[in-house]
């Protein structure tokens, strides 16, 4: 029977479980979060192990910061078997230490690079495509539906970009919200935070003027839809003020 090891969905918990499996020479069929529904021929095992909170620092010391960051980006991805990919990456990294990211011929390394680059690329796009609107009480509010779970990465960017503002970013796909109070941000589930989305007095006027400006500066004769779609894929249009009406 196939053994599926279950964890609570936390990144540090996943790293601790992977290390435990490797130390005890256990070879999982897969590693899944506690919302996973096993099939009839799968045996799920929930490991209750002591969580080492310093494991990230230890991994950075052993494998390097680039490897650690890439592992975290894989964890944030939508990849179905990302935990198993990280298991094999960790296994090989224990042998090759700081040189692990140079072994592109290893499938686990090439997969980690491919997935982490995809997450990084989407995060970069979202930094430019995210649109805030002003609510009452001077709160900036934005919504998004990214393919990967990048709310934390996007929030880290806007902590520096809008550090003197109160802002809220909602991931509608995962029903989670990032809340910033000019000091730090926290990510909570949608049901844990209620926010009045009543817009400020000037918000509708600002949006109207921005749409007019966007249409005015466009040159009809130089319009290139294919080029436009390459730089601004339609999956982002739903929440972009200047183009959402075109949907």
Secondary structure, DSSP 8 states (H G I E B T S, - for coil): -EEEEEE-S-HHHHHHHHHHHHHTT---SEEEETT----TTEEEEE------TTHHHHHHHHH-HHHHHHHHHHHHS--TTHHHHHHHHHHHHHHHGGGGGG-TTSHHHHHHHHHHHHHHHHHHHHHHH---EEEGGGEEEEEE--SS--HHHHHHHHHHHTTTSEEEEEETTTTEEEEE-SS-EEEEEGGG------B-TTHHHHHHHHHHHHHHH--GGG--HHHHHHHS-GGGGGG-TTTGGG-
